[in-house]
Amino acid sequence: MSGQVAWDADRNIVGAGDIGRQLEKSLENLAVALASVGATLDDVGSLRLYIKLSHMHESGAITTALRAAFGENPPCATWIGVPSLANDAFLIEVEPSNVFLARK
């Protein structure tokens, strides 16, 4: 699955300048993508978070958004600082590394 960013169905950026809100929207988008294949956020085993270097210090907002989506035991996450993302207004991109689906 490709990375998920903070845009809505019309490709408007949600949470400009707010990494916490952008992560919330990115995780909402991830949940929608997972649902399309019969999975949920509970099936995510790990994440890669691509974080704009200028916002790496905002760990509190990032942790809060992760806990809001996953509860007190979010999946392990690798935080990778990057100089930029696909759009300069994006502060974070979320990519699930492992998704566990039940075999049928």
C-alpha contacts under 8 A as a table, 3 or more apart, distances in Angstrom:
res1	aa1	res2	aa2	distance
1	M	95	E	7.15
1	M	96	P	7.10
2	S	95	E	6.29
3	G	93	E	5.90
3	G	94	V	5.19
3	G	95	E	4.33
3	G	96	P	7.55
4	Q	26	S	5.30
4	Q	27	L	7.37
4	Q	29	N	6.37
4	Q	30	L	6.04
4	Q	93	E	5.57
4	Q	94	V	5.10
4	Q	95	E	6.30
5	V	22	Q	7.26
5	V	23	L	7.62
5	V	25	K	7.28
5	V	26	S	4.63
5	V	29	N	7.46
5	V	90	F	7.10
5	V	92	I	6.74
5	V	93	E	4.95
5	V	94	V	6.57
6	A	13	I	5.71
6	A	14	V	5.36
6	A	15	G	7.28
6	A	22	Q	4.92
6	A	23	L	6.82
6	A	24	E	7.85
6	A	25	K	5.00
6	A	26	S	4.70
6	A	29	N	7.68
6	A	90	F	7.04
6	A	92	I	7.91
6	A	93	E	7.78
7	W	10	D	7.57
7	W	11	R	5.07
7	W	12	N	5.18
7	W	13	I	4.30
7	W	14	V	5.33
7	W	25	K	7.10
7	W	26	S	7.46
8	D	11	R	5.09
8	D	12	N	5.43
8	D	13	I	6.58
8	D	14	V	6.71
9	A	12	N	7.45
13	I	16	A	6.45
13	I	89	A	7.51
13	I	90	F	7.66
14	V	21	R	7.34
14	V	22	Q	6.21
14	V	25	K	6.95
15	G	18	D	5.16
15	G	19	I	7.20
15	G	21	R	5.16
15	G	22	Q	5.19
16	A	19	I	7.92
16	A	22	Q	7.40
16	A	89	A	6.34
16	A	90	F	7.55
17	G	89	A	7.22
17	G	91	L	7.41
18	D	21	R	5.49
18	D	22	Q	6.17
18	D	91	L	7.85
19	I	22	Q	4.92
19	I	23	L	6.02
19	I	55	H	7.39
19	I	58	E	7.62
19	I	61	A	6.89
19	I	62	I	7.06
19	I	91	L	5.83
19	I	92	I	6.74
20	G	23	L	5.20
20	G	24	E	6.26
20	G	61	A	4.77
20	G	62	I	5.52
20	G	64	T	7.45
20	G	65	A	5.82
21	R	24	E	4.99
21	R	25	K	6.25
21	R	65	A	7.55
22	Q	25	K	5.19
22	Q	26	S	6.04
22	Q	90	F	7.71
22	Q	91	L	7.13
22	Q	92	I	6.84
23	L	26	S	4.92
23	L	27	L	6.07
23	L	62	I	6.93
23	L	65	A	6.32
23	L	66	L	7.81
23	L	92	I	6.51
23	L	93	E	7.56
23	L	94	V	7.62
24	E	27	L	5.22
24	E	28	E	6.22
24	E	65	A	5.59
24	E	66	L	7.65
24	E	69	A	7.42
25	K	28	E	4.89
25	K	29	N	6.16
26	S	29	N	5.06
26	S	30	L	6.15
26	S	93	E	6.97
26	S	94	V	6.45
27	L	30	L	4.78
27	L	31	A	6.12
27	L	69	A	7.13
27	L	94	V	7.22
28	E	31	A	5.09
28	E	32	V	6.43
29	N	32	V	5.11
29	N	33	A	6.30
30	L	33	A	5.08
30	L	34	L	6.09
30	L	41	L	7.76
30	L	94	V	7.86
31	A	34	L	5.09
31	A	35	A	6.06
31	A	40	T	5.98
31	A	41	L	5.85
32	V	35	A	5.08
32	V	36	S	6.48
33	A	36	S	5.28
33	A	37	V	7.29
34	L	37	V	5.55
34	L	38	G	6.44
34	L	39	A	4.84
34	L	40	T	5.59
34	L	41	L	7.27
35	A	38	G	4.81
35	A	39	A	5.01
35	A	40	T	5.88
36	S	39	A	7.38
39	A	42	D	7.87
39	A	43	D	6.22
39	A	101	L	6.77
40	T	43	D	5.49
40	T	44	V	7.44
41	L	44	V	5.41
41	L	69	A	7.86
41	L	70	F	7.09
42	D	45	G	7.99
42	D	70	F	7.30
43	D	99	V	5.36
43	D	100	F	5.03
43	D	101	L	6.58
44	V	47	L	7.52
44	V	75	P	6.71
44	V	96	P	6.49
44	V	97	S	7.78
44	V	98	N	5.88
44	V	99	V	4.45
44	V	100	F	6.35
45	G	75	P	5.42
45	G	76	C	7.05
45	G	96	P	7.62
45	G	97	S	7.14
45	G	98	N	4.96
45	G	99	V	5.63
45	G	100	F	6.78
46	S	75	P	4.91
46	S	76	C	4.86
46	S	77	A	5.58
46	S	96	P	5.94
46	S	97	S	5.28
46	S	98	N	5.45
46	S	99	V	7.63
47	L	75	P	6.80
47	L	76	C	6.37
47	L	77	A	4.54
47	L	78	T	6.30
47	L	94	V	6.86
47	L	95	E	5.66
47	L	96	P	4.38
47	L	97	S	5.15
47	L	98	N	7.34
48	R	77	A	5.58
48	R	78	T	4.86
48	R	79	W	6.14
48	R	80	I	7.23
48	R	94	V	6.01
48	R	95	E	5.14
48	R	96	P	6.18
48	R	97	S	6.39
49	L	77	A	6.82
49	L	78	T	6.07
49	L	79	W	4.86
49	L	80	I	5.98
49	L	92	I	6.71
49	L	93	E	5.78
49	L	94	V	4.88
49	L	95	E	6.46
50	Y	79	W	6.20
50	Y	80	I	4.89
50	Y	81	G	5.97
50	Y	82	V	6.37
50	Y	92	I	5.47
50	Y	93	E	5.05
50	Y	94	V	6.51
51	I	55	H	6.72
51	I	56	M	6.21
51	I	79	W	6.84
51	I	80	I	5.96
51	I	81	G	4.93
51	I	82	V	5.90
51	I	91	L	5.95
51	I	92	I	4.51
51	I	93	E	6.67
52	K	55	H	5.55
52	K	56	M	6.57
52	K	81	G	5.71
52	K	82	V	5.03
52	K	83	P	5.67
52	K	84	S	5.68
52	K	85	L	7.09
52	K	90	F	7.82
52	K	91	L	5.12
52	K	92	I	6.16
53	L	56	M	5.26
53	L	81	G	4.95
53	L	82	V	5.39
53	L	83	P	5.54
53	L	84	S	7.68
54	S	57	H	7.60
54	S	83	P	7.83
55	H	58	E	5.62
55	H	91	L	7.03
56	M	59	S	6.73
56	M	81	G	6.63
58	E	61	A	5.69
58	E	62	I	6.51
59	S	62	I	5.00
59	S	63	T	5.94
60	G	63	T	5.21
60	G	64	T	6.07
61	A	64	T	5.12
61	A	65	A	6.23
62	I	65	A	5.27
62	I	66	L	6.24
63	T	66	L	5.09
63	T	67	R	6.16
64	T	67	R	5.22
64	T	68	A	6.12
65	A	68	A	5.02
65	A	69	A	6.38
66	L	69	A	5.30
66	L	70	F	5.93
66	L	71	G	7.52
66	L	74	P	6.39
67	R	70	F	5.06
67	R	71	G	4.53
67	R	72	E	5.53
67	R	73	N	7.26
67	R	74	P	6.21
68	A	71	G	5.77
69	A	74	P	7.97
70	F	73	N	6.52
70	F	74	P	4.90
70	F	75	P	7.67
71	G	74	P	6.16
82	V	85	L	7.28
84	S	87	N	7.63
84	S	88	D	6.39
84	S	90	F	7.98
84	S	91	L	7.96
85	L	88	D	6.23
85	L	90	F	6.17
85	L	91	L	7.33
85	L	92	I	7.64
85	L	93	E	7.73
86	A	90	F	7.28
87	N	90	F	5.52
88	D	91	L	7.74
90	F	93	E	7.50
96	P	99	V	6.78
